Amino acid sequence: MNVEEIREYIADFQKRKLPELTKRELKIGSSGRIKTIIGPRRAGKTFFMFQKIKELIQSNVKKESILYLNFEDPRLIEVNYKEIREIIKLHWELYPESTKELFIFIDEPQNVKNWETAVRGLYDEGFDIILSGSSSKLLSKEIATSLRGRTLSYVILPFSFREFLKMKNLKYDILHLSSKEKSIVLNLLNEYLELGGFPEVTLEKSKENKIKIINEYFDLIVYRDIVERYKIKNTKLIKWLIKSLVASLSREFSVHKIYLTLKSKGIRLSKNTLYAYVSMLEDVMFAFFVPKFRYSIRKGEFSMNKVYLCDISFAKLSEVSQSKGNRMENIVFLELKRKPTNEIFYWTDGKSEVDFVIKQGPKLNQLVQACHNVADYDTKKREVRALLKASKELKCKNLLVITEDKEGSEKLKGKTIKYMPLWKWLLIA
């Protein structure tokens, strides 16, 4: 450890002005446990930590009582887990008042081997700690072993539509929108449906540059988060698998079908390897896999899952054009995912399908369809019939269809079905 570089790092942070932020909606409850923030790359984890630092300062905590360690900073790259305690001592030497109270923020701790041992020791000493990392599985695995009972985990995703509008400096009373204001909101929703909510992409004005940034993020995930981390040699296969996954957006994804496709092309690859690759994509939170709802957990484990992306912008990577309905469904999934109390499933009887079954604790709370065009008679009939079937089987009466523009409710077979436009649901959900 280069002591002078570490001193410089600590002093630089203290003198550095924190960036202007769009306040994120993620809530972290007060708790004596370690708080862990996980999410995909570029979703805003570091800026969320800065937000929490600002909140501490606004609550009259001196900045000198805050230590921020970013283990992707070149000056911290060679630090080992035993030296993290030495960094704290250096901070105390520079800012003696911080010996009374010290809040520790650690960014990308998985870059330090055995980091969890150091964090556990700091926690046991009584420090208030917030962690942030890109790999959900890496963090959860080590938390499960070394930090069990000591931590609470929170997921941060790219901007919600509410945050997206806030970034655009738009604040409206959604219950009293003028025709002009509604037009602006709908135009921005179309942008959000196409280019997603990554903070940097949202800030960029040029569409061409937005697409370049999205492609750079994709390369970061492929090469840094997957190829380098897991030492994978066949990068072409990983890229092909990702594009196949993206092409299955909002639909069931079958590893078995992918295996057969590769086999037909003369490419030898075991199913176990394919499952491992898919697990890696889930690990880095590029994609989420939603299981079919079954009362029997054992049966559910072997069913196909539906696939959704961490940000709809990655749909542009596919050579298959994604329908607006599929994009809407992905956006709805992400909004549901932002609620930590939601367990999300889908339902099907083989003929009909309900996009989302929402479970909160032991109770099935809601059945949700995301449907672009309910003005089409056959489409509406299909979506509603599925809702009524699932409602009867699952004994859930809270039925919602999220649409492009229809709003209201109707009664069918003794059940009330509510309709709500996507833009309004995203702003009040």
C-alpha positions in Angstrom: 0.0 0.0 0.0 1.4 3.4 -1.0 0.7 5.5 2.1 1.2 8.9 0.3 -1.2 7.9 -2.5 -3.8 6.8 0.0 -3.4 10.1 2.0 -3.9 12.0 -1.3 -6.9 9.9 -2.2 -8.6 10.7 1.2 -7.8 14.4 1.0 -9.0 14.6 -2.6 -12.4 13.2 -1.6 -12.7 15.6 1.3 -12.0 18.7 -0.9 -14.0 17.4 -3.9 -17.4 18.9 -4.5 -20.0 16.2 -4.8 -21.8 16.2 -8.2 -25.3 17.5 -8.8 -27.7 14.6 -8.5 -31.1 13.6 -9.7 -32.5 12.2 -6.4 -33.2 8.5 -6.7 -36.4 7.0 -5.3 -34.7 3.9 -3.7 -35.4 4.0 0.0 -32.9 2.6 2.6 -34.4 2.0 6.0 -32.5 2.9 9.1 -30.8 -0.2 10.4 -27.8 -1.2 12.4 -26.9 -3.6 9.6 -24.5 -3.2 6.6 -26.5 -1.8 3.6 -25.6 -3.3 0.3 -26.5 -1.6 -3.0 -26.3 -3.8 -6.1 -27.3 -3.2 -9.7 -26.1 -3.4 -13.3 -23.2 -1.2 -14.5 -23.9 2.5 -15.1 -27.3 2.3 -13.3 -26.2 4.9 -10.8 -24.9 3.0 -7.8 -22.0 5.4 -7.1 -24.2 8.5 -7.5 -26.7 6.9 -5.1 -23.9 6.6 -2.6 -23.1 10.3 -3.2 -26.8 11.0 -2.5 -26.6 9.2 0.8 -23.4 11.1 1.6 -25.1 14.4 0.8 -28.1 13.4 3.1 -25.7 12.8 5.9 -24.0 16.1 5.5 -27.4 17.8 5.3 -28.2 16.1 8.7 -25.2 17.9 10.2 -22.7 15.1 9.9 -19.3 16.6 9.0 -17.8 15.4 5.7 -14.6 14.6 7.6 -16.6 11.9 9.4 -17.3 10.2 6.0 -14.8 7.8 4.3 -15.5 6.9 0.7 -13.5 4.0 -0.8 -13.8 3.3 -4.5 -11.8 0.1 -5.3 -11.8 0.9 -9.0 -9.7 4.0 -8.3 -6.1 3.3 -9.5 -4.7 4.4 -6.1 -6.7 1.7 -4.3 -6.2 -1.1 -6.9 -3.4 -2.8 -5.0 -4.9 -2.5 -1.5 -5.5 -5.9 0.2 -8.2 -6.6 2.7 -5.9 -6.3 5.7 -4.9 -2.8 4.7 -8.5 -1.4 4.7 -8.1 -1.0 8.5 -4.9 0.9 7.9 -6.7 3.3 5.5 -9.2 4.1 8.4 -6.2 4.9 10.6 -4.8 7.2 8.0 -8.2 8.9 7.8 -8.2 9.4 11.6 -4.7 10.9 11.5 -5.8 13.4 8.9 -9.2 14.2 10.6 -9.0 13.4 14.3 -12.6 14.4 14.9 -13.7 11.4 12.9 -12.6 9.1 15.7 -15.8 9.9 17.4 -18.0 8.9 14.5 -17.1 7.5 11.0 -19.5 6.5 8.2 -17.8 4.2 5.6 -18.9 3.9 2.0 -17.2 1.1 -0.1 -17.6 1.0 -3.8 -16.9 -2.2 -5.8 -15.4 -4.2 -2.8 -15.3 -7.4 -4.8 -12.1 -6.1 -6.4 -10.3 -6.8 -3.1 -9.8 -10.5 -2.4 -11.3 -11.5 1.0 -13.0 -8.1 1.3 -15.9 -9.6 3.2 -13.5 -10.5 6.1 -12.4 -6.8 6.4 -16.0 -5.6 6.2 -17.2 -8.0 8.9 -14.5 -6.8 11.2 -15.4 -3.2 10.7 -19.1 -4.0 11.2 -18.3 -5.8 14.5 -16.4 -2.7 15.6 -19.6 -0.7 15.2 -18.9 1.3 12.0 -21.9 2.4 9.8 -21.2 0.8 6.4 -22.8 1.0 2.9 -21.5 -1.2 0.2 -22.0 -1.0 -3.6 -21.2 -3.6 -6.2 -22.0 -4.7 -9.8 -22.3 -8.4 -9.3 -25.4 -9.6 -7.4 -24.3 -13.2 -7.1 -20.8 -12.4 -6.0 -22.0 -10.1 -3.2 -24.9 -12.3 -2.2 -22.8 -15.5 -2.1 -20.2 -13.9 0.2 -22.9 -12.2 2.3 -24.6 -15.6 2.8 -21.4 -17.1 4.2 -19.4 -14.4 5.9 -21.9 -11.6 6.5 -25.0 -13.6 7.3 -27.3 -11.7 9.5 -25.2 -8.5 9.2 -26.5 -7.0 6.0 -29.6 -5.8 4.0 -29.4 -5.8 0.2 -31.1 -3.2 -2.1 -31.3 -3.3 -5.9 -30.9 -0.1 -7.9 -31.9 -0.1 -11.6 -31.6 2.6 -14.3 -34.0 5.5 -14.0 -37.7 4.9 -13.5 -40.0 7.0 -15.8 -40.6 9.3 -12.8 -36.8 9.8 -12.4 -36.4 10.1 -16.1 -38.9 13.0 -16.2 -37.2 14.6 -13.1 -33.8 14.4 -15.0 -35.6 16.3 -17.8 -36.7 18.9 -15.2 -40.4 18.2 -15.7 -42.8 18.3 -12.8 -46.5 17.9 -13.5 -49.6 17.3 -11.5 -50.6 14.1 -13.4 -54.2 14.3 -12.3 -54.5 17.8 -14.0 -52.4 17.6 -17.2 -53.1 20.1 -19.9 -53.2 18.7 -23.5 -49.8 20.2 -24.1 -48.3 18.7 -21.0 -49.8 15.3 -21.8 -48.3 15.5 -25.3 -44.8 16.2 -23.8 -45.1 13.3 -21.4 -46.2 10.9 -24.2 -43.3 12.0 -26.4 -40.9 11.4 -23.6 -42.5 8.0 -22.9 -41.7 7.0 -26.5 -38.1 8.0 -26.0 -38.0 6.1 -22.7 -39.5 3.0 -24.4 -36.8 3.1 -27.1 -33.7 4.3 -25.3 -34.3 3.4 -21.7 -33.3 5.0 -18.5 -29.5 4.8 -18.1 -28.6 8.1 -16.5 -25.8 9.0 -18.9 -27.9 8.1 -21.9 -30.8 10.2 -20.5 -28.4 13.2 -20.2 -27.0 12.9 -23.7 -28.9 15.0 -26.3 -27.7 13.4 -29.5 -29.5 10.2 -30.4 -26.5 8.9 -32.3 -24.4 9.4 -29.1 -27.0 7.7 -27.0 -26.8 4.6 -29.2 -23.0 4.7 -29.0 -23.1 4.8 -25.2 -25.5 1.9 -25.1 -23.1 -0.2 -27.3 -20.2 0.7 -25.0 -22.2 -0.5 -22.0 -22.9 -3.7 -23.8 -19.1 -4.2 -24.5 -18.4 -3.4 -20.8 -20.8 -6.1 -19.6 -19.5 -8.7 -22.1 -15.8 -8.1 -21.8 -15.2 -6.8 -18.3 -18.1 -8.3 -16.3 -18.2 -11.7 -18.1 -15.2 -12.5 -20.3 -12.5 -11.2 -18.0 -14.2 -12.1 -14.7 -15.1 -15.7 -15.7 -12.1 -16.1 -18.1 -14.2 -17.1 -21.1 -12.4 -17.6 -24.4 -15.4 -17.9 -26.8 -16.5 -14.3 -26.9 -18.5 -14.8 -30.1 -20.6 -17.4 -28.5 -21.4 -15.2 -25.5 -22.4 -12.3 -27.9 -24.6 -14.7 -29.9 -26.2 -16.0 -26.7 -26.9 -12.5 -25.5 -28.5 -11.5 -28.8 -30.6 -14.7 -28.7 -31.7 -13.7 -25.2 -32.6 -10.2 -26.3 -34.6 -11.6 -29.2 -36.7 -13.5 -26.6 -37.5 -10.2 -24.8 -40.7 -10.6 -22.7 -41.1 -14.2 -23.8 -40.2 -17.6 -22.5 -36.5 -18.4 -22.9 -35.5 -22.0 -23.4 -31.8 -23.1 -22.9 -32.8 -26.4 -24.4 -33.9 -24.7 -27.7 -30.6 -22.8 -27.8 -28.7 -26.0 -27.3 -30.6 -27.7 -30.2 -29.9 -24.6 -32.4 -26.2 -24.7 -31.7 -26.1 -28.5 -32.2 -27.8 -28.1 -35.6 -25.0 -25.7 -36.6 -22.3 -28.2 -35.5 -21.4 -26.3 -32.4 -20.6 -28.6 -29.5 -21.5 -27.1 -26.1 -23.0 -28.8 -23.1 -26.3 -27.6 -21.6 -24.5 -27.1 -18.3 -22.2 -24.6 -20.0 -25.1 -22.8 -21.5 -26.9 -22.6 -18.1 -23.6 -21.3 -16.6 -23.5 -18.5 -19.3 -27.1 -17.6 -18.7 -26.4 -17.5 -14.9 -23.5 -15.1 -15.6 -25.8 -12.7 -17.5 -28.2 -12.8 -14.5 -25.3 -12.4 -12.1 -24.2 -9.1 -13.7 -27.9 -8.1 -13.8 -28.0 -7.7 -17.6 -31.2 -9.8 -17.6 -33.8 -11.1 -15.2 -35.7 -14.3 -15.5 -39.2 -14.6 -14.2 -40.5 -18.0 -13.3 -44.0 -19.5 -13.9 -46.2 -19.3 -10.9 -46.9 -22.7 -9.3 -48.0 -23.6 -5.9 -45.4 -26.4 -5.9 -41.9 -24.9 -5.7 -40.3 -28.1 -6.9 -42.3 -28.2 -10.1 -41.7 -24.5 -10.7 -37.9 -25.0 -10.6 -38.1 -26.9 -13.9 -40.4 -24.6 -15.9 -39.2 -22.2 -18.5 -38.7 -18.6 -17.4 -39.6 -15.3 -19.2 -36.7 -13.0 -19.9 -36.5 -9.2 -19.3 -33.6 -6.8 -19.7 -32.2 -4.5 -17.0 -32.8 -1.6 -19.4 -34.9 -1.6 -22.6 -32.2 0.2 -24.5 -30.4 -3.2 -24.9 -33.3 -4.3 -27.1 -31.5 -2.4 -29.9 -28.8 -5.0 -29.9 -31.1 -7.6 -31.4 -31.5 -8.0 -35.1 -35.1 -8.9 -34.4 -37.3 -5.8 -34.2 -39.1 -5.7 -30.8 -42.8 -4.8 -30.8 -44.0 -1.9 -28.7 -46.0 -4.4 -26.7 -42.8 -6.3 -25.7 -41.1 -3.1 -24.8 -44.0 -2.0 -22.7 -44.0 -5.4 -20.9 -40.3 -5.0 -20.1 -40.8 -1.5 -18.7 -43.7 -2.8 -16.6 -41.5 -5.6 -15.2 -38.8 -3.1 -14.2 -41.2 -0.9 -12.4 -42.6 -3.9 -10.5 -39.0 -5.1 -9.8 -38.3 -1.7 -8.1 -40.7 -2.6 -5.3 -38.7 -4.8 -2.9 -41.8 -6.4 -1.5 -42.9 -7.8 -4.8 -42.3 -11.4 -5.8 -42.9 -11.6 -9.6 -44.1 -14.6 -11.6 -46.1 -15.2 -14.8 -49.0 -17.6 -15.2 -50.0 -19.9 -18.1 -52.2 -22.9 -18.6 -50.5 -23.6 -21.9 -53.2 -21.7 -23.9 -53.6 -18.4 -22.1 -51.0 -16.3 -20.3 -51.0 -13.5 -17.7 -47.8 -11.4 -17.8 -47.3 -10.8 -14.1 -48.5 -12.5 -10.9 -47.5 -10.3 -8.0 -47.0 -11.9 -4.7 -46.4 -10.0 -1.5 -45.5 -12.2 1.5 -47.9 -15.2 1.5 -50.6 -13.3 -0.5 -51.2 -13.1 -4.2 -51.7 -9.3 -4.5 -52.4 -8.6 -8.2 -52.6 -10.0 -11.7 -51.3 -7.7 -14.4 -51.4 -7.7 -18.2 -49.3 -5.3 -20.3 -51.2 -4.8 -23.6 -50.3 -2.3 -26.2 -53.6 -2.3 -28.2 -56.8 -3.2 -26.4 -58.7 -1.4 -29.1 -58.2 -4.5 -31.2 -61.1 -6.9 -30.3 -59.2 -10.1 -30.6 -56.3 -8.8 -28.6 -58.5 -7.6 -25.8 -60.5 -10.8 -25.8 -57.3 -12.9 -25.4 -55.9 -10.7 -22.6 -59.1 -10.5 -20.6 -59.9 -14.2 -21.0 -56.4 -15.0 -19.6 -57.0 -12.7 -16.6 -60.3 -14.2 -15.8 -59.0 -17.8 -16.0 -56.0 -16.9 -13.8 -58.2 -15.0 -11.4 -60.4 -18.1 -10.9 -57.6 -20.5 -10.5 -55.4 -18.3 -8.3 -58.4 -16.8 -6.4 -57.1 -13.2 -7.0 -59.6 -10.4 -7.7 -57.2 -7.5 -8.2 -57.0 -7.4 -12.0 -55.2 -4.8 -14.1 -54.5 -4.2 -17.8 -51.8 -1.6 -18.5 -52.5 -0.2 -22.0 -51.2 2.4 -24.3 -54.1 4.8 -23.8 -57.3 3.1 -22.4 -58.4 4.0 -18.9 -61.4 2.9 -16.9 -62.9 -0.4 -15.6 -65.4 -3.0 -16.6 -67.2 -5.9 -14.9 -67.1 -9.3 -16.5 -68.3 -12.6 -14.9 -68.5 -10.9 -11.5 -64.9 -9.6 -11.7 -63.8 -6.0 -12.1 -61.0 -5.3 -14.5 -59.2 -2.0 -14.3 -57.5 -0.4 -17.3 -54.7 2.2 -17.0 -52.4 3.9 -19.6 -48.8 3.0 -19.2 -47.6 6.6 -18.7 -50.0 7.2 -15.8 -49.3 3.8 -14.2 -45.5 4.5 -14.3 -46.0 7.8 -12.6 -48.3 6.6 -9.8 -47.2 3.0 -9.3 
